[in-house]
């Protein structure tokens, strides 16, 4: 089912400071830095091969990402596996008894691609996400 690592979301306290650190130490500039007010986050996005690495700053400390950052500190929030025919894959995961988040297990990311998320409680505590596009 998994074809590649689509993206990794890493929570940080300050996306701009992380972008400056990465440029100074690794010589890499983000593909873009963008604020998504309706999603309460700011992303510094890097392309590493076929994978996007997203350093995400939650803008609301009460949001799920904000509370996760407060509890666990900076680090990986989730890993998304790339797939094709995501609607079919999401339906198959639901049919196997997984609790899916979003409408019909699907949602559109801030970047416009489709995702499907298995509730962590259904997946031994790991927040599986698949993505297409």
C-alpha positions as CSV (number, residue, x, y, z in Angstrom):
1,X,0.0,0.0,0.0
2,X,2.7,2.6,1.0
3,X,4.6,3.9,-2.0
4,X,6.9,6.5,-0.4
5,X,7.1,8.9,2.5
6,X,4.8,11.8,1.5
7,X,5.7,14.1,4.3
8,X,6.8,14.4,7.9
9,X,5.3,17.0,10.2
10,X,7.7,18.2,12.9
11,X,6.3,20.6,15.6
12,X,8.5,23.5,16.6
13,X,8.0,26.6,18.8
14,X,9.2,29.0,16.1
15,X,9.1,28.1,12.4
16,X,11.1,31.2,11.3
17,X,13.8,30.5,13.9
18,X,14.0,26.9,12.7
19,X,14.2,28.0,9.0
20,X,17.1,30.3,9.9
21,X,18.9,27.5,11.8
22,X,18.5,25.1,8.9
23,X,19.8,27.6,6.4
24,X,22.8,28.6,8.6
25,X,23.7,25.0,9.5
26,X,22.6,23.0,6.5
27,X,22.5,25.6,3.7
28,X,18.9,24.7,2.9
29,X,16.1,27.2,2.3
30,X,12.5,26.3,2.6
31,X,10.4,25.8,-0.5
32,X,8.0,28.2,1.3
33,X,7.0,29.5,4.7
34,X,3.3,30.0,5.0
35,X,0.8,30.9,7.7
36,X,-2.5,29.0,7.6
37,X,-4.8,31.1,9.9
38,X,-7.8,28.9,9.6
39,X,-5.7,25.9,10.6
40,X,-3.8,27.7,13.3
41,X,-0.3,26.9,12.0
42,X,2.7,28.2,10.3
43,X,4.8,25.9,8.1
44,X,8.4,26.0,6.8
45,X,8.3,23.4,4.1
46,X,11.4,21.7,2.7
47,X,11.6,19.2,-0.2
48,X,14.0,16.3,0.5
49,X,13.9,14.0,-2.5
50,X,10.3,12.9,-2.9
51,X,9.4,13.9,0.7
52,X,8.2,17.2,2.2
53,X,9.5,17.9,5.6
54,X,7.3,20.4,7.4
55,X,8.4,22.3,10.4
56,X,5.1,23.4,11.9
57,X,4.6,26.1,14.5
58,X,1.1,25.8,16.1
59,X,-0.4,29.3,16.4
60,X,-2.9,28.3,19.1
61,X,-1.6,26.7,22.3
62,X,-5.0,25.2,22.9
63,X,-5.2,23.4,19.5
64,X,-4.4,19.7,19.3
65,X,-0.9,20.5,17.8
66,X,-0.4,23.3,20.4
67,X,-1.2,20.9,23.3
68,X,1.0,18.2,21.8
69,X,3.9,20.6,21.6
70,X,3.4,21.7,25.2
71,X,3.2,18.1,26.4
72,X,6.0,16.4,24.4
73,X,8.1,19.3,23.2
74,X,9.5,19.8,19.6
75,X,9.6,16.7,17.4
76,X,7.7,14.5,15.0
77,X,4.0,14.9,15.1
78,X,3.1,12.5,12.2
79,X,4.4,10.8,9.2
80,X,2.3,10.5,6.1
81,X,2.7,7.7,3.7
82,X,2.1,8.3,-0.1
83,X,-0.5,6.2,-1.8
84,X,-2.5,6.2,-5.0
85,X,-6.3,5.9,-5.1
86,X,-6.6,7.3,-1.5
87,X,-10.5,7.1,-1.4
88,X,-10.3,3.4,-2.0
89,X,-7.5,3.0,0.5
90,X,-9.4,5.0,3.2
91,X,-12.6,2.9,2.6
92,X,-10.5,-0.3,2.9
93,X,-9.0,0.9,6.2
94,X,-12.4,1.8,7.6
95,X,-13.8,-1.6,6.5
96,X,-11.1,-3.3,8.5
97,X,-12.4,-1.6,11.6
98,X,-10.2,1.5,11.8
99,X,-11.7,4.6,13.1
100,X,-11.1,7.3,10.5
101,X,-11.0,11.0,11.1
102,X,-12.6,13.5,8.7
103,X,-15.5,13.3,6.3
104,X,-15.6,9.7,5.0
105,X,-12.1,9.3,6.5
106,X,-10.8,12.0,4.1
107,X,-9.7,15.6,4.4
108,X,-7.9,18.1,2.3
109,X,-4.6,19.4,3.6
110,X,-3.6,23.1,3.8
111,X,-1.4,22.4,0.7
112,X,-4.4,21.0,-1.3
113,X,-3.7,17.3,-1.4
114,X,-6.0,14.7,0.0
115,X,-5.3,12.8,3.3
116,X,-6.9,10.1,5.3
117,X,-6.2,9.7,9.0
118,X,-6.6,6.7,11.2
119,X,-7.4,7.7,14.8
120,X,-4.4,6.9,16.9
121,X,-6.6,4.8,19.3
122,X,-7.4,2.4,16.3
123,X,-3.7,2.1,15.4
124,X,-1.9,1.1,18.6
125,X,-1.4,4.8,19.4
126,X,0.4,5.8,16.2
127,X,-1.3,8.6,14.2
128,X,-1.1,7.0,10.7
129,X,-1.8,9.3,7.8
130,X,-1.9,8.5,4.1
131,X,-1.7,11.2,1.5
132,X,-2.2,11.5,-2.3
133,X,-1.1,14.3,-4.5
